[in-house]
Amino acid sequence: MSWIRKICSRRKTSSEKIDSAQRRGAASITADNPVRAKEDDALGRVTAATNFAEQVLSLDISEGSVVGVLGPWGSGKTSFINLARQRLISGSLAVLDFNPWMFSGTEQLVESFFVELSAQLRLRPDLADVGRDIEAYGEAFSGLGWLPLVGPWVERGRAGSKVLSEILKRRKEGIGGRRTRVEQALEALHEPLVVIVDDIDRLTTSEIRDIFKLVRLTANFPNVVYVLAFDRVRVEQALAEQGIPGRDYLEKIIQVGIDMPAVPAEVLNRQIFQAIDETLREVDDLGRFDETLWPDIFMDVVRPLIGNMRDVRRYATAVHGTARELAGSVALVDMLALEAVRVFLPDVFRELPRAVDGLTTTSDAGYWGGEHPHLKQEVDDLLGVAGDRVEPVRAMIERLFPAAQRHLNGTHYGGQWKNRWILERRVAHEDVLRFYLERTMSHGLQAFQEAEQAWLRMSDRNALDTFLRSLSRERLEDVVSRLEVYEEQFSERQVVPASVVLLNLVPDLPERERGMFEFGASLVIGRVVYRLIRVLNDPEATEATVRTILPELTTLSAKAQLITMVGYREGAGHKLVSEAAADELEREWRQQVRAAGEESLLAEWDLLRVLLMARREVAPDEPTLEIPASRQMTLALLRSARSDVRSQAMGSRAVRRSPRLSWGVLEELCGGDEALKRRLEGLRAVISEDDAELIELAERYVDGWRPNEFSDD
């Protein structure tokens, strides 16, 4: 679609984003107003309108005439008449307008019809007599409640009693006499009067009937042409009576009818593109634009919902406001599709918040408990309220919500797609969809927004470290976790600075309760670092990079995690360096552990693992690690050995946590069961209340308790 290319440019990254610098200038938000000048004719109807005016002026109007401009709401009837108006004015004495929807009730409608016509005529000195005659004629069909004490044609100094006296006097003449005077006055005119009655289809059924009674009453006045604009279907329904079709009634009144020409598809398409382009010009951040998705979204979702220029203007106005509010947080194409649904299918849009799970839950989300039937039901309900617009709604689901395709055509999308969807700000991700619907940023989406800022700084160690440490500690882990989304965009220049910052960040991540399958904080960090390092894709380059990173790490725990990651340890190593290099890195690390003082070891965030690796994997030519027997070291070992076993009963959402100690590892490090017991003796007397439960757990182990492999206790 060429229109969007005018406001698109490449981002500095690989994704597409609108460049606002190329779109500066005044935005044009077109209101839902009719065309008033030929220069504004976007549909090429000037010629047709002029021909229409010529046809009206060429009619035999010796006994008057009634012309109909027919078309549904929004088809451009008023604009068409406005385009014809100049020729009508030049070929007639006057063009008079009557807007019936400005009045309510039968009596007021009747009164205002004659009052308005006479008022406009009396403003012209050459037609003042005709105006007074029409005024007098109209008084016979209205009550006294219409007494016009205001208006451009009333002399402000006239007393109300005098006006009333004149009205009563004229009523005594009778209808016939007044009508004759009107006809004689009109016959004397050398050019016709054109009376335009627009928006008839906006009236109530009874008011529509009254308007056509009035027209029929005055339709055969000489030199008067009525131009009536209305929706044929609506008016025929209003005029229908028992046994008499409204069409038959209408055909007795309308001598000439012109149906609004259909807007050519390519013309309407061009107007839609132009309207979107203009309405988005001054929006600073439009977000990511997927030019491969837009053609299908436009043709299958947006275009079927837009039928005329009024729809175009309504849609463009809605898009402008929403684009400003979202500020690029939702993919532009997704927003354009959903705005079309919001404007033209309000019942479907109202159902969307109840269908978020059904639209965004991936196939593997229900793996453990099977597919939840309510997910498909939510999608079915969405289609159910679409009525005869089910195809655009189905297309919306298929194009915007891939996870829901399995409910329509059996195509499955797994959880691995979620990272891509949130990276591209697609509403296929539940956080993005909820933000669009609720305009409130969820914790997950906020973490992703901050992760994007972190990713932009990953090649600058100081900038990344400063940014991450400026965030709330409670959100820090979630922000780091969402850096995985950018895996395909990681570069070699980011590996060293980002790995150093992230691995040194582990001690600062707060402890928190975790779900059944959530990763621990160090594993969250490790997953991102692993994805960074494997970008190198070369064993020698990886070894050199690891040797550059290691001296910058502040803990032996972080060094152990990195060395294990690139090495060959079963179930943990990814073999990113040669086996010889891995052995050498581990040997050098063990030497650092043996050389570390007790105070330094007590500060380790994974003390148990550090000591176990340094002691268990010692080479024959290396000295054995001696572990201090101080109470501080024993307590630190207990803390490091404690973990929680998480369990979840079938059919329950609650996660149960049961504390455990790595008792066998403690025995191995302390020199056996008896040695461990001696270390624990007297420890209770020096601990704080925070460690009381830990000591009680250790004492249970000392007394011989061991957890059952198949139960929580």
C-alpha positions, -999 to +999 in steps of 0.1 A: +000+000+000+018+031-012+000+055+011+017+043+042+052+043+027+050+081+027+049+081+065+071+051+071+109+048+074+133+022+087+140+021+124+176+019+135+167-017+144+154-043+120+117-036+127+096-010+110+085+021+128+069+053+117+093+082+116+075+113+129+102+137+117+090+132+081+054+140+090+056+173+107+029+197+098-007+204+106-028+173+109-062+174+092-089+158+112-119+158+088-152+163+106-184+146+094-194+176+073-207+176+037-188+190+008-196+226+001-174+235-028-163+218-060-127+220-049-135+196-021-151+170-043-131+139-037-154+115-055-155+133-089-193+141-087-192+177-099-201+168-134-230+145-123-242+172-099-241+199-126-260+177-150-286+170-123-291+208-118-296+212-155-322+185-155-340+201-126-340+235-143-353+220-176-384+204-161-419+216-170-428+234-138-460+250-149-477+229-122-446+225-100-424+194-097-409+172-071-374+157-075-359+130-053-322+126-045-321+090-032-294+072-013-287+055+021-272+074+050-237+085+043-239+082+006-233+119+000-267+133-008-261+166+009-227+170-007-242+162-041-269+188-036-243+213-025-223+207-057-254+212-078-264+244-058-244+269-077-260+259-110-294+259-094-288+294-080-278+308-113-308+293-131-335+302-106-349+331-086-340+316-053-329+283-037-346+279-003-336+253+023-358+236+049-342+213+075-371+194+090-350+175+116-345+208+134-381+207+145-400+181+165-437+172+165-463+174+138-476+208+147-442+224+149-432+208+117-462+221+098-458+256+112-420+258+107-424+246+070-444+276+060-427+300+084-392+291+071-402+294+034-419+327+038-391+340+060-364+332+034-386+347+006-393+379+025-356+385+029-356+392-009-374+424-017-385+411-051-401+380-035-415+396-004-451+395-017-448+358-025-434+353+010-464+370+026-488+350+005-472+317+015-472+328+051-509+335+050-516+302+033-497+283+059-516+298+088-547+278+078-529+246+086-515+254+119-526+263+154-520+295+172-492+280+192-467+288+164-470+326+168-436+338+155-424+365+178-388+359+168-370+355+135-353+375+108-386+384+091-405+397+121-404+434+128-392+436+164-414+466+172-447+449+163-470+443+192-481+407+198-518+417+198-516+434+165-500+403+149-526+380+164-554+403+151-540+402+115-537+364+116-573+360+127-584+384+100-566+365+073-580+332+084-615+344+077-606+346+040-605+308+037-579+284+023-591+286-014-586+324-016-552+323-002-541+294-024-553+313-055-532+343-045-501+321-040-506+305-074-511+338-091-480+353-075-459+322-085-472+322-120-459+357-125-423+346-117-400+343-147-377+317-131-384+288-107-381+287-070-361+256-058-370+243-023-345+218-009-357+195+019-328+175+032-323+148+058-359+136+057-348+101+067-336+115+101-372+121+111-396+099+130-421+078+110-449+102+118-428+133+109-418+117+075-455+112+067-462+148+076-434+161+054-448+143+024-483+155+031-470+190+031-451+185-001-482+169-017-502+199-005-480+224-023-464+203-050-484+216-079-477+253-071-464+267-104-427+275-108-418+256-076-394+227-077-390+206-045-357+187-042-361+160-015-331+141-002-337+108+017-330+072+021-356+054-001-358+023+021-363+043+053-390+065+037-409+037+020-411+019+053-424+051+070-450+057+043-463+021+041-499+017+054-521-014+057-523-029+022-506+001+005-468-002-001-448+029+007-432+028-027-466+033-044-473+063-023-438+077-030-441+073-067-472+094-068-453+123-053-418+120-069-418+129-106-380+125-111-357+105-090-319+102-091-301+076-071-267+085-057-240+069-079-220+042-062-185+052-052-160+032-073-141+008-051-107+022-061-119+058-054-132+048-019-100+029-012-079+060-022-101+081+001-096+057+030-058+057+025-057+095+022-078+100+053-056+077+074-025+094+061-038+128+069-052+120+103-019+104+115+004+132+103+010+149+136+010+118+159+045+115+172+048+078+177+026+055+156+044+023+165+055-006+143+039-009+109+039-043+092+035-037+055+031-074+048+001-077+071-016-045+061-030-055+027-049-084+041-061-065+072-073-037+049-091-059+024-105-085+048-113-064+079-113-027+074-126-023+038-157-045+042-169-023+071-166+010+052-194+018+027-193+055+021-175+088+028-192+093+061-178+060+072-144+071+061-145+103+081-158+085+112-131+060+110-103+085+104-114+106+134-114+075+157-080+064+144-065+098+152-076+098+188-066+063+195-032+066+178-024+096+200-034+078+231-015+046+224+017+064+215+032+034+196+025+008+223+003-012+199+013-023+164-002+002+139-019-024+117-035-041+147-048-008+159-062+001+125-081-032+124-095-030+159-106+006+154-127-004+124-143-030+146-148-005+174-165+021+152-186-001+129-192-033+150-198-020+185-214-052+197-184-073+186-160-048+202-180-049+235-174-087+236-136-084+231-127-079+268-145-112+276-126-130+248-090-121+257-081-156+269-097-173+240-079-150+215-044-151+230-039-184+249-015-205+229-019-243+223+006-254+249-008-233+277-033-261+286-008-289+282-010-301+318-047-300+321-058-303+285-076-277+264-100-256+283-134-255+265-142-220+276-114-207+253-132-219+221-165-207+235-152-171+239-142-171+202-176-186+192-194-159+212-174-132+194-185-146+160-220-150+173-226-113+179-212-104+145-245-111+127-241-106+090-206-092+095-192-125+106-166-127+077-147-095+087-147-107+123-134-141+114-107-124+093-099-102+123-094-133+145-073-151+120-051-122+111-046-106+145-049-136+169-029-166+156-033-184+188-071-185+183-068-201+148-070-236+163-106-228+172-114-219+136-092-240+113-071-262+135-038-243+131-018-243+163+006-218+177+028-226+207+041-204+235+074-198+216+055-172+195+047-150+225+082-134+225+078-124+189+043-110+194+052-088+223+084-076+205+063-065+176+036-050+199+010-073+185-024-077+202-019-114+198-001-111+231-025-107+260-006-079+276-008-058+245-044-066+239-054-057+274-035-024+271-054-015+240-087-024+256-081-010+291-055+017+284-037+005+316-003-010+313+000-043+330+031-053+350+042-076+322+039-049+295+057-024+317+085-048+322+088-053+285+089-016+279+117-013+303+135-043+288+134-025+255+152+004+271+177-020+286+183-037+252+191-004+236+219+001+262+234-034+262+265-024+243+274+002+269+282-014+303+279+017+324+247+028+308+231-006+311+242-010+347+230+025+357+196+019+340+189-015+355+199-004+390+176+026+387+146+003+384+125-010+412+142-042+427+108-059+426+106-055+388+143-060+380+140-098+374+110-095+351+128-068+331+159-091+327+137-120+318+121-101+289+154-094+274+151-129+259+126-115+235+155-097+217+175-129+213+175-127+175+188-091+176+217-097+201+250-087+186+287-096+194+294-061+207+268-066+234+281-099+247+309-087+271+292-055+286+258-071+290+271-104+304+292-086+330+263-064+342+238-092+343+259-118+361+269-091+387+233-083+392+223-117+407+230-108+444+208-077+441+177-096+429+152-100+459+138-133+469+102-138+460+076-166+460+075-185+427+049-205+409+051-242+402+072-239+370+089-205+375+127-202+371+149-190+399+166-156+397+201-169+388+185-191+360+167-161+346+200-143+344+218-173+330+192-178+302+199-143+289+237-146+292+237-180+274+217-165+245+242-136+244+273-158+244+261-183+217+259-154+193+297-158+189+292-192+174+329-200+176+348-220+203+379-199+202+361-166+201+339-178+230+369-188+251+385-154+246+353-136+254+348-157+286+383-148+297+375-112+291+343-114+312+356-135+342+379-108+357+350-083+357+327-106+377+325-098+414+316-132+428+329-168+425+292-178+421+288-158+389+321-171+376+310-207+383+277-201+364+295-187+334+322-215+332+295-242+337+274-226+310+301-229+283+316-262+296+308-299+294+292-306+327+263-330+321+229-314+322+243-279+325+271-272+300+264-262+264+299-271+250+305-236+236+343-239+241+367-268+235+369-294+262+405-285+270+395-249+274+367-258+297+390-279+319+415-251+322+388-225+331+375-248+358+410-255+372+418-217+374+384-211+391+390-238+417+424-221+425+405-189+431+381-206+455+410-221+475+426-187+477+395-169+488+393-159+525+364-169+547+349-134+546+349-135+509+332-169+508+305-158+532+294-132+507+288-157+479+251-159+467+255-197+458+280-207+485+270-244+486+275-249+449+308-230+449+322-252+477+308-284+463+323-278+428+357-268+442+359-298+465+342-326+445+358-319+412+393-313+424+421-328+402+445-354+417+473-329+416+453-302+434+450-297+471+417-304+488+396-274+497+395-268+535+362-253+546+363-232+578+344-247+607+332-214+622+296-209+632+292-181+606+303-206+578+280-233+591+251-210+592+259-197+557+260-233+545+226-241+560+211-210+544+226-220+510+215-256+514+178-247+520+153-249+492+116-253+487+099-282+470+068-269+452+038-291+446+003-286+432-027-308+437-046-319+406-073-294+398-060-268+423-043-235+415-026-233+449+011-241+450+024-257+482+059-252+494+078-276+516+113-267+530+142-290+523+179-291+531+206-306+508+216-328+537+238-351+518+258-323+503+262-307+538+276-340+551+300-343+521+313-308+527+316-310+565+333-345+566+304-368+574+273-370+596+290-367+629+311-338+618+281-320+606+263-326+639+292-312+659+291-281+637+254-276+645+258-280+682+253-247+700+243-229+668+208-221+681+223-200+709+238-175+685+212-173+657+187-146+651+149-151+649+151-150+611+170-183+612+150-200+639+129-221+614+161-230+595+177-244+627+145-263+635+146-279+601+182-289+605+174-304+639+148-326+623+174-339+599+198-345+628+170-365+646+168-388+615+138-373+596+140-375+559+113-363+534+092-389+516+100-390+479+063-391+470+048-367+496+053-332+509+063-344+544 
